[in-house]
Amino acid sequence: FKFMPLVNGKIIEAILNQPLSELENISWKSAFEKQLLVVKQKLAEQDIQPSAILLTGSASKMYFILDICQNVFPELPCKRDGEPELCIARGLARWGRVYLRTAGFIDEITKFLDTELTSIIGKYIPFFLNKLAEELATGLVDEVIKTSIKSWRNRNVVSLKELEIEIENKAKIWLTSNNANQIVTNCLLDWLTQVQNEVQEQTNSICRKYGLPLGTLGSKKINLNEQTEKVPTSISFADLTGISVFVGHLVALIVGVVLAGLFHVLLFAGILAPILGIVAYFAGESLVKETDIPGWIRNLISDKRIDDLATQKKPELQQKIYETLTTDSTITIKLAKSISEWLTESVREQADKARLLIA
């Protein structure tokens, strides 16, 4: 019998050079070379200088793999694994052994995440909301209240009724501005660091038990990129999967609760009360909010008086914002859920990496 292959070298070469719609109408060989060029570009961008290329896995035995690698990386030596067909199998077998030997470690991590993590997050939520209320009160006083009252005093706003509307509109604009968004972001990051440190302390006992370096778990780096200024719609935390959506909701909730009736009552019964008293003395109480108060009366309210009143009332505003934020359980629930999901993902990811250290 004479063996006659149905697919010979010429046919295989034609197949390898055949454009495929699945590969954007380029051949398999061209697609492979294109991917290598992408890798080369990324290495250059990261200033990484590889010393050699090692080809492994059964596919590396195809002759053109080595040829293409040498064409793309002419300055690097390209070597084939001596037993490429066994490399992947050995790796899978080794990982399978690691998986079995570290099952107890993963069980303890899972138990911690299921039973301890929620309580840790819950313990720190009041700290976050208190700091957030403090920063928001400072921003509202400096950026909204003082400027609005001075604008009324300078007759840019006609009546106190219009001033009330002015403060409401400015507050809403400021709360959704880049500056306010950055305040929310910074408060969240500071708070996350506290929570993360607590998680790390709690998981150090597990690390000791399995001979891992302290801090192996719970030490995921928190990064923000330049898109943080777009919190209301598309804040992008480089390392905080799931939290970006929460922050957008948080800003919207803050706008709602701060601008609720409590905000008006506090401001106009607190900071503006002395001003209303001065105006009422000259113009009559019933006409205070609707009347275009003469300039000489408005000028009785100096910048220092406005600043002093705002500063005195800021703690009261801060407390009212805090009470409103804590009363709205939606904020607490969403915060706890988002942070819990992110930290769970973080700890599980690092636990999987730590398995190799145990084995």
Buried (B, 14 or more C-beta within 10 A) or exposed (E): EEEEEEEEEEEEEEEBEEEEEEBEEBBBBBBBBEEBEEEBEEEEEEEEEEEEBEBBBEEBBBEBBBEBBBEBBEEBEBBBBEEBEBBEEEEEEEEEEBEEEBEEBBEBBBEBBEEBBBEBBEEBBEBBBBBBBBBBBBBBBBBBBBBBBBBBBEEEBEBBEBBBEBBBEBBBEBBBBEEBBBBBBBBBBEBBEBBBEBBBEBBBEBBEEBEBEEBBBBBBEBEBEEEBBBBBEEBEBBEBEBBBEBBBBBBEBBBBBBBEEBBEEBBBEBBBEBBBEBBBEEBEEEEBBEBBBEEEBBEBBEEEBBBEBBEEBBEBBBBBBBBBBBEBEEBBEBBBBBBBBBBBBBBBEBBEEBBEBBB
